[in-house]
Amino acid sequence: MDKRFAWIAPVLVSALLLGGCATTQTSGGGGGPHPSAAGSAAFRQAADLARSGAQLTGQARAENVRKIQQLLQGLDNPTLSKETGALPVGDPLYPYAGKLMADRGLALPRPFDRATAWNFEAAQRPPADRDGYRPPVKLAVLLPLSGPLAVAAAPVRDGLLAGYYGESRRRPEIQFIDTTGTPAGALAAYGKAQQAGADFVVGPLGRDEVGAVFGQPSLPVPLLALNRGSSEPPATAVGFSLAPEDDGIGAADYLFQREHKQVLVIRGQDDNATRAATAFAEHFTELGGNVTQTIAVADAPPDMLAALTAAASQGVDAVFLSIKGSTARVLAPQLAMSGLAGKARVGSSQLTQGTGKAEEDRVLDGIIYPTEAWTARGVEGLPAASSVASTLPTARGGAARLFAFGFDAWQLTAYLEKLSLGANATLRGATGVLSLDGFGNVQRAPAWATFSGGRPTPIAEGG
């Protein structure tokens, strides 16, 4: 391990007294009317599009994917389950159909086909423990330890090391390599990891860095990227992120699973708000819901009552708020007066920005937003968030989210084989319940919280 980080071991071991390991579990469900001939025909059409579109790129590929998703969305659960189970191994439709099954809470008939690309046996790892724990032999972590992204990298690094030093079983040799926060630096760091004999790589962290690495002709050393790239992860890579898009996708799942089908979206004008709102609309539509209208607002919005009242008349049964808490405080009374007071209101994680004074935040009571499992209800392997924050500055305030993210990055290095080879395996992480889709993306079901008396309050699981 890099001597520059030798200090972290005694700090984390003595201060945190970490222990334990992650657990995995399976889930599934089903129900609905009997399969129909029309549904089977739509499934076959989607399968033809998936096979013919395998070589498409750019806009043509995006349009082909949209058509596949539309065809699958119209299927009832029994038809979707039956037809997906009949697909041969390696069929290009399986990742799409399997992802929709997972979104609907249906049990997958078999693991996603990407698992064969990992070849964990070739890494010479010892056999997995009974719970699936099978970490690498030599781990390289690529982070921007210098440059403008270094501040964000510090809590990720410390969260990863908290999990690493908290594990009492076999741990890999670990090496940190500086990417400098640039695409060229990320590529050089990956090359250094390969030359050093790493059998698994975590990182890089920046979006541009990840895009550069994903764009390489091949990635001989399997990699867990810590952000979204400009394309789907290559065959030997997995993407894990806390991107704004994940907030939107999570909120869409939350509302649709609770039978809300007509949603008004209110978003801020910054990049994070726009990305979360766009992802919400796309995923909610994929699930079969309808976005009645999207309203963009400034951080200090003017009187929006007339616009909100008009929007409320469109049969809205829920509102998605991709805005900061300071903006939501201004809009909340207007939402109530517009006729939306009794509707479900779900925000992005931005909702906590600009909050912290209970007397001012009471107006946000009842708005639900995604949060980390660790800060909401605790997680096995880490002490309470307040306890860690009292010892480590990198686990305080907004940094706690990145600390939890780093902890989960460590967990994924050890349990990725379990998630890859298990048809319905999940991992209870610090950021939420983690699973792996057929495109190489870690899916994260967050914990949820609300404001009560102006104070953040966790919601019981399933609440």
Secondary structure by P-SEA (a helix, b strand, c coil): ccccaaaaaaaaaaaccbbbbbbbbcccccccccccaaaaaaaaaaaaaaaaacccccaaaaaaaaaaaaaaaaccaaaaaaaaaaccccccaaaaaaaaaaaacccccccccccccccccccccccccccbbbbbcbbbbbccccccccccaaaaaaaaaaaaaaccccccbbbbbbccccaaaaaaaaaaaaaaccccccccccaaaaaaaaacccccccccccccccccccccbbbbcccaaaaaaaaaaaaaaacccbbbbbbcccaaaaaaaaaaaaaaaaacccccbbbbbccccccaaaaaaaaaaccccbbbbcccaaaaaaaaaaaaaacccccbbbbcccccccccccccccccccbbbbbbccccccccccccaaaaaaccccccccaaaaaaaaaaaaaaaacaaaaaaccbbbbbcccccccccccbbbbbbbbbbbbcccbbbbccccc
